[in-house]
Amino acid sequence: MYKTLFSEIFVSTVVFCFGLSMAKCEEPPIKVIDASQGKVPSDAIVLFDGHSADAFVGVDGKPCTWPIKDGVMTVGTSFIVSKLHFRDAQIHAEFSVPANGNGNSGLYIHGHYEMQISNTAGSSEPSKEVIGSLYRYELPLVNAGRPANEWQSYDVIYRAPRYKDGKIIEPGTVTALLNGVLVQNHVAFTEPRSPYTPYVYNKTPYTLKILESLKRTESGPLYLQDHQSPVRYRSVWIRPLDEHASVFQFSAIEKN
């Protein structure tokens, strides 16, 4: 009896372990990237590196006009929008807010959800304007902002809402670090709440085409916000986390 029971246990263990080995054999190899210190990850798509804003256009679909000097792009007139459209992604941006005024700008992800940029370092006021906020959705866990004129960084893990027939059927989520500190922790969102999205405020035929595409494909661009303040950017890159990234096509005929 014991011999038979031992045999059954042995055989079951061998089968189980063989099954695990087979499962491991079937897993794809882990992707290896170059993430050397001070460099952009090798699988990232660079939108701005201090030299050219060719990866962005204006809300009219025409070339970006924000000025670039000494490796820095300063907010100019109106929003700018990335030609790259993505669904789920890691988003990185380095910026500096001016000492004068509110220092307001923002990362408008898909044109709907804004990670707030503002000159509010040190503020404990529970305001939707404070840096680190997911605007009109969630205040930051902490205020990790740095003083004006210092360089700061956002790292955002974005999972896009899922759509069906043009309607959101599954919430999206944002996890965000400001200057390496967690400020948004897997915050869920559905329909946009900001009255300043580029599909409502300052909308154009180009942005409306983007909105139409977004509802169909679940992929959209990154907008950098103009809020009448000379916020500066020196690095912006995106790592798509799925196969849903591509350059948005908009014909010259449609632009006119």
Sequence and secondary structure as in RCSB ss.txt:
>XXXX:A:sequence
MYKTLFSEIFVSTVVFCFGLSMAKCEEPPIKVIDASQGKVPSDAIVLFDGHSADAFVGVDGKPCTWPIKDGVMTV
GTSFIVSKLHFRDAQIHAEFSVPANGNGNSGLYIHGHYEMQISNTAGSSEPSKEVIGSLYRYELPLVNAGRPANE
WQSYDVIYRAPRYKDGKIIEPGTVTALLNGVLVQNHVAFTEPRSPYTPYVYNKTPYTLKILESLKRTESGPLYLQ
DHQSPVRYRSVWIRPLDEHASVFQFSAIEKN
>XXXX:A:secstr
 HHHHHHHHHHHHHHHHHHHHHHHHHS         TTS  TT EEEESSS  TTEEETTSSB    EETTEEE 
 SS EEESEEBSSEEEEEEEE  SSS   EEEEETTTEEEEE S TT     TTSTT BTTTB  SS     TTS
 EEEEEEEE  EEETTEEEE EEEEEEETTEEEEEEEEE S   TTSTTTTT  HHHHHHHHHHHHHS B EEE 
  SS  EEEEEEEEESSS  EE    HHHH 
